[in-house]
């Protein structure tokens, strides 16, 4: 019996405003050496293995968890509108960049379409993020929505790291 596939659910949404110009925030999102300094959960250092910033290109990275595990992830860029919009499909992956199931759950969606928009006002930049599973089963959508509180906490920690990175870039 196959599960019904759907392409839309309640999206995960997160916004944060930074005391930095949009151009600096854009570079933090699109340059490997900068992404490596702030991307990912707190306490999980990230290594960028590939960053091919073009539609169809990959951002391939790994992150080291405190318990010694290493998880791989990827973004496949779909749209790039510098300096204000990135659209990408995010997924867990293997070292070669092939999509894999999440290491923590067999019911996590294989891919999540993510959109990041950057808007600047008076030298401050608001990052607005939205994510939605791609072709997810009902069970995968329920898992995704059930993780909103955890994703909110994790994204807030990642954005704290971005804020710190931006302060160090401005100094």
Secondary structure, 3 states (H helix, E strand, C coil): CCCCEECCCCCEEEEEEECCCHHHHHHHHHCHHHHHHHCCCCCCCEEEEEECCCCCCEEEEEEECCCCCEEEEEEEEEEEECCCEEEEEEEEECCCCCEECCCCCCCCCCCEEEEEEEEEECCEEEEEEEEEECCEEHHHHHHHHHCHHHHHHHHHHHHHHHHHHHHHHHC
